[in-house]
Amino acid sequence: MNTVAGIDMGTQSVKVILYDWENRKIIARSQVPVDIIAKNDGTREQKTEWYDAALDSCFGAFTAEQRATVRAIGVSGHQHGFVPLGADGKALYNVKLWNDTSTTEECAILTEAAGGNDAVISEVCNLMLPGFTAPKILWLKRHQPEAFAKLKYVMLPHDYLNFLLTGSYKMECGDASGTALFNGIRREWSKKICALVDPGLLGLLPPLIDSREAVGTVSAGAAARFGLPEGIPVSSGGGDNMMGAIGTGTVRDGFLTMSLGTSGTLYGYTESPVSDPVRGLSGFNSSTGGYLPLLCTMNCTVATEQTRTLFGLGVKEFDECADKAPIGAEGVVFLPFFNGERTPNLPNGRASINGITAANCSRENIARAAMESAIFGMRIGLEAFQALGFRAREIRLIGGGAKSAVWRKMAANVMNLPVKRPTSDEAAAMGGAIQALWCLLSLRGENVPIAELTDAHVTIDEEDCINPDPQAVAAYDRAYSEYNRYLGALAPLYV
């Protein structure tokens, strides 16, 4: 038997799958939770030791025989995080995460120094937002100068796992495009923005490789530690959304992937650059050679989890509770900015429940409003896509929220598009596995297009397709208008 391993480093857990590509089935999977450091100032951090231990546990859950079947590895990791390592390969400080909003001051400093928002966009195809890596590096320089002085390696989370497996220090364009240090059109580091962070930063950044290339091979030390074959290739890997795109087959124009997880994301593949940073549509590169315009909200299942915990309900009970309320929750509107927000750009935002009266104050309405808020955030991105001429045929839904029949139906009607689900619920890990296979075949001299591989290995449950209902679409249009009314009124409080 021959397998490829797909590693998915999520915000809340690390997962590993072993995929038998010849028989097209996952033969084993494992998952280990990862903690998070959260503070009221917007800090969201993790420790590299937690990643090391999680990977130990994940591979340790497989038998020696299963690990011996692995022929290549692909790594997916949450985007934008900053892993600062010294010359000894050890972390100099905690890993600041994508949902860390403690860097708003650094964003303002860099934007002003660059010459304003338009100048930043022209350099890195995006606004300078707290979620991105560049302000995190400046934060370390300003707040931890002793650590910054020892900085040798600037890594993203997936690059750190690549480094742990291979000892190689390289990066691919997809994840690099989410750093706010990289020009996705020119496919190179921005000398201007790097110099604004620090004159020596450009010299610390890794060389860029093609997404099809291997970042390196499993080292002797990693082979002994994780029980893997020494010398097998590790593909370039990429950000979780880039790998999720591969794992859902979003490698061609025409449809969108929506991920309902801790964050909410909506993205689609394009052959040419497409972005509208002002409206929240980031200009990212894909990890297959093209482009991946993407909207990200920082509060998706966060709202439902917070509300569910408050009400003391299980996941199924919460869904049933929300489903009892009508579309629009009788005027109850939830702004779910528990972690601040990236789209719209409100890093100091706060969550609120609005429109409550004596007549509509019920658990059912509040639960439904929490669910609706996540999809309304996605619709902002859909409208940005449409304004740029992107015409989606369908949405492929992934993430924990995709398991909810209520959410799937809601997504189809709010977005007014058919909603389908891949049969595998491990899109990012599956994307890592398929990219690893692509890399392996390339090393063997087989020039197979990535789209052919996704056609062969990504299956969609066509029978589970939900088509929009015209009456529900019209009702959600009205509810979405009400959501935007409250958003417009309250957003100035958090600027």
Backbone hydrogen bonds, N-H to C=O, Kabsch-Sander energy under -0.5 kcal/mol:
donor,donor_aa,acceptor,acceptor_aa,energy
3,T,69,T,-2.6
4,V,19,Y,-2.0
5,A,72,A,-2.5
6,G,17,I,-2.3
7,I,5,A,-0.5
7,I,74,G,-2.8
8,D,15,K,-2.9
9,M,7,I,-0.6
9,M,76,S,-3.1
10,G,8,D,-1.1
10,G,13,S,-2.7
14,V,32,V,-2.6
15,K,8,D,-2.5
16,V,30,S,-2.2
17,I,6,G,-2.3
18,L,28,A,-2.5
19,Y,4,V,-3.0
19,Y,17,I,-0.5
20,D,18,L,-0.6
20,D,25,K,-2.9
21,W,19,Y,-1.1
22,E,2,N,-0.5
24,R,20,D,-0.9
25,K,20,D,-1.7
27,I,18,L,-2.5
27,I,25,K,-0.6
28,A,18,L,-1.0
30,S,16,V,-2.1
32,V,14,V,-2.4
34,V,12,Q,-2.8
37,I,45,E,-3.2
38,A,36,I,-0.6
39,K,43,T,-1.9
42,G,39,K,-1.6
45,E,37,I,-2.2
46,Q,95,V,-1.9
50,W,47,K,-1.1
51,Y,47,K,-1.1
52,D,48,T,-2.4
53,A,49,E,-2.4
54,A,50,W,-2.2
55,L,51,Y,-2.4
56,D,52,D,-2.3
57,S,53,A,-2.4
58,C,54,A,-2.6
59,F,55,L,-2.3
60,G,56,D,-2.1
61,A,57,S,-1.0
61,A,58,C,-0.7
62,F,59,F,-1.3
67,R,63,T,-2.4
68,A,64,A,-1.7
69,T,66,Q,-1.3
70,V,67,R,-1.3
71,R,3,T,-3.1
72,A,3,T,-0.6
73,I,233,P,-1.9
74,G,5,A,-2.5
76,S,7,I,-3.3
77,G,238,G,-1.7
78,H,9,M,-1.3
81,G,78,H,-0.5
82,F,96,K,-2.2
83,V,81,G,-0.6
83,V,155,M,-3.1
85,L,83,V,-0.6
85,L,153,Y,-2.2
86,G,90,K,-2.6
89,G,86,G,-2.1
92,L,84,P,-2.8
93,Y,84,P,-0.7
95,V,46,Q,-3.3
96,K,82,F,-1.3
96,K,94,N,-0.7
97,L,44,R,-2.6
100,D,97,L,-1.7
101,T,42,G,-2.2
101,T,99,N,-0.5
102,S,42,G,-0.5
104,T,101,T,-0.7
107,C,103,T,-1.9
108,A,104,T,-1.9
109,I,105,E,-2.2
110,L,106,E,-2.4
111,T,107,C,-2.5
112,E,108,A,-2.3
113,A,109,I,-2.2
114,A,110,L,-2.0
115,G,111,T,-1.0
115,G,112,E,-0.6
116,G,111,T,-2.9
120,V,116,G,-1.9
121,I,117,N,-2.7
122,S,118,D,-2.2
123,E,119,A,-1.2
124,V,120,V,-2.8
125,C,121,I,-2.4
129,L,127,L,-1.1
132,F,129,L,-1.5
133,T,178,G,-0.6
134,A,179,T,-2.7
136,K,132,F,-0.5
136,K,133,T,-0.7
137,I,133,T,-1.8
138,L,134,A,-1.9
139,W,135,P,-2.2
140,L,136,K,-2.1
141,K,137,I,-2.0
142,R,138,L,-2.3
143,H,139,W,-3.0
144,Q,140,L,-2.4
148,F,144,Q,-2.4
149,A,145,P,-2.1
150,K,146,E,-0.6
150,K,147,A,-1.1
151,L,148,F,-1.7
152,K,85,L,-2.7
153,Y,85,L,-2.2
154,V,204,L,-0.7
155,M,83,V,-1.8
155,M,153,Y,-0.7
160,Y,156,L,-2.0
161,L,157,P,-1.5
162,N,158,H,-2.1
163,F,159,D,-2.7
164,L,160,Y,-2.4
165,L,161,L,-2.0
166,T,162,N,-2.5
167,G,163,F,-2.0
170,K,168,S,-0.6
171,M,207,P,-2.0
173,C,209,I,-0.7
176,A,172,E,-1.7
177,S,173,C,-1.9
178,G,175,D,-1.6
179,T,176,A,-1.8
181,L,176,A,-0.5
183,N,188,E,-3.2
184,G,182,F,-0.8
187,R,183,N,-1.6
188,E,183,N,-1.5
190,S,181,L,-3.1
191,K,189,W,-0.8
194,C,190,S,-2.3
195,A,191,K,-2.1
196,L,192,K,-1.5
197,V,193,I,-1.7
198,D,194,C,-2.6
201,L,198,D,-1.9
204,L,201,L,-2.1
205,L,201,L,-1.0
205,L,202,L,-0.6
209,I,171,M,-2.3
213,E,210,D,-1.4
215,V,234,V,-2.6
216,G,234,V,-1.1
218,V,232,I,-2.5
219,S,165,L,-2.4
223,A,219,S,-2.5
224,A,220,A,-2.2
225,R,221,G,-2.2
226,F,222,A,-2.9
227,G,223,A,-1.4
228,L,223,A,-0.9
231,G,218,V,-2.6
232,I,229,P,-1.0
234,V,216,G,-2.7
235,S,73,I,-2.8
235,S,233,P,-0.5
236,S,211,S,-0.6
236,S,213,E,-1.3
238,G,75,V,-1.7
240,D,77,G,-1.9
243,M,239,G,-2.7
244,G,240,D,-2.4
245,A,241,N,-2.0
246,I,242,M,-1.4
247,G,243,M,-2.7
248,T,244,G,-1.0
249,G,246,I,-1.1
250,T,245,A,-3.0
251,V,249,G,-2.2
255,F,252,R,-0.6
256,L,394,E,-2.5
257,T,267,Y,-2.9
258,M,396,R,-2.4
259,S,265,T,-2.6
260,L,258,M,-0.5
260,L,398,I,-2.5
261,G,259,S,-0.8
261,G,263,S,-2.3
264,G,297,T,-2.3
265,T,259,S,-2.0
266,L,295,L,-2.1
267,Y,257,T,-2.4
268,G,293,P,-1.5
269,Y,252,R,-0.6
269,Y,255,F,-0.5
270,T,291,Y,-2.0
276,D,281,L,-2.5
279,R,276,D,-1.2
280,G,277,P,-1.3
281,L,276,D,-2.3
282,S,280,G,-1.0
282,S,294,L,-3.1
283,G,125,C,-0.9
284,F,282,S,-1.2
284,F,292,L,-0.5
286,S,290,G,-1.7
291,Y,270,T,-2.4
292,L,284,F,-2.7
294,L,282,S,-1.8
295,L,266,L,-2.7
296,C,280,G,-0.5
297,T,264,G,-3.1
300,C,262,T,-2.0
301,T,261,G,-2.6
302,V,262,T,-0.7
303,A,300,C,-0.9
304,T,300,C,-0.8
305,E,301,T,-2.8
306,Q,302,V,-2.5
307,T,303,A,-2.2
308,R,304,T,-3.0
309,T,305,E,-2.4
310,L,306,Q,-2.0
311,F,307,T,-2.1
312,G,308,R,-0.9
312,G,309,T,-0.5
313,L,308,R,-2.2
318,F,314,G,-2.6
319,D,315,V,-2.1
320,E,316,K,-2.3
321,C,317,E,-2.3
322,A,318,F,-2.7
323,D,319,D,-2.3
324,K,320,E,-0.7
324,K,321,C,-1.0
325,A,322,A,-1.3
329,A,326,P,-2.4
331,G,328,G,-2.0
332,V,329,A,-1.8
333,V,354,N,-2.5
335,L,333,V,-0.5
335,L,352,S,-3.0
337,F,335,L,-0.6
338,F,336,P,-2.0
339,N,340,G,-0.7
340,G,337,F,-1.2
341,E,346,L,-1.4
346,L,341,E,-1.5
346,L,344,P,-1.8
348,N,494,Y,-0.6
349,G,346,L,-2.4
352,S,335,L,-2.3
354,N,333,V,-3.5
354,N,352,S,-0.5
361,C,357,T,-1.0
362,S,360,N,-1.4
366,I,362,S,-2.2
367,A,363,R,-2.8
368,R,364,E,-2.3
369,A,365,N,-2.7
370,A,366,I,-2.0
371,M,367,A,-1.8
372,E,368,R,-3.0
373,S,369,A,-2.0
374,A,370,A,-0.9
374,A,371,M,-0.5
375,I,371,M,-1.1
376,F,372,E,-2.6
377,G,373,S,-1.8
378,M,374,A,-1.1
379,R,375,I,-1.9
380,I,376,F,-1.3
381,G,377,G,-0.8
382,L,378,M,-2.0
383,E,379,R,-2.5
384,A,380,I,-1.4
385,F,381,G,-2.4
386,Q,382,L,-2.7
387,A,383,E,-2.1
388,L,384,A,-1.0
388,L,385,F,-0.7
389,G,386,Q,-1.6
390,F,385,F,-2.2
392,A,390,F,-0.7
393,R,254,G,-3.9
394,E,254,G,-0.5
395,I,418,P,-2.6
396,R,256,L,-3.1
397,L,395,I,-0.6
397,L,420,K,-3.1
398,I,258,M,-2.7
401,G,260,L,-3.0
402,A,399,G,-1.4
403,K,400,G,-1.4
404,S,401,G,-1.6
405,A,403,K,-0.6
408,R,404,S,-2.3
409,K,405,A,-2.1
410,M,406,V,-2.2
411,A,407,W,-2.9
412,A,408,R,-2.0
413,N,409,K,-1.8
414,V,410,M,-2.9
415,M,411,A,-2.2
416,N,412,A,-0.8
417,L,412,A,-1.3
419,V,466,I,-2.3
420,K,395,I,-2.8
423,T,459,T,-2.7
430,M,426,E,-3.1
431,G,427,A,-2.7
432,G,428,A,-2.2
433,A,429,A,-2.2
434,I,430,M,-2.6
435,Q,431,G,-2.6
436,A,432,G,-2.1
437,L,433,A,-2.0
438,W,434,I,-2.5
439,C,435,Q,-2.5
440,L,436,A,-2.5
441,L,437,L,-2.8
442,S,438,W,-2.0
443,L,439,C,-2.3
444,R,440,L,-1.2
445,G,442,S,-1.7
446,E,441,L,-2.9
447,N,445,G,-0.8
448,V,446,E,-1.7
452,E,449,P,-0.7
453,L,449,P,-1.3
454,T,450,I,-2.4
455,D,451,A,-2.3
456,A,452,E,-1.6
457,H,453,L,-2.3
458,V,454,T,-2.4
459,T,457,H,-0.6
461,D,421,R,-2.6
462,E,460,I,-1.5
464,D,461,D,-1.1
465,C,462,E,-1.4
466,I,419,V,-2.4
467,N,465,C,-0.5
473,V,469,D,-2.7
474,A,470,P,-2.0
475,A,471,Q,-1.9
476,Y,472,A,-2.5
477,D,473,V,-1.9
478,R,474,A,-1.5
479,A,475,A,-1.9
480,Y,476,Y,-3.0
481,S,477,D,-1.8
482,E,478,R,-1.7
483,Y,479,A,-2.2
484,N,480,Y,-2.3
485,R,481,S,-1.5
486,Y,482,E,-1.9
487,L,483,Y,-2.4
488,G,484,N,-2.6
489,A,485,R,-1.6
490,L,486,Y,-2.4
491,A,487,L,-2.2
493,L,490,L,-1.8
494,Y,491,A,-2.0
495,V,492,P,-0.7
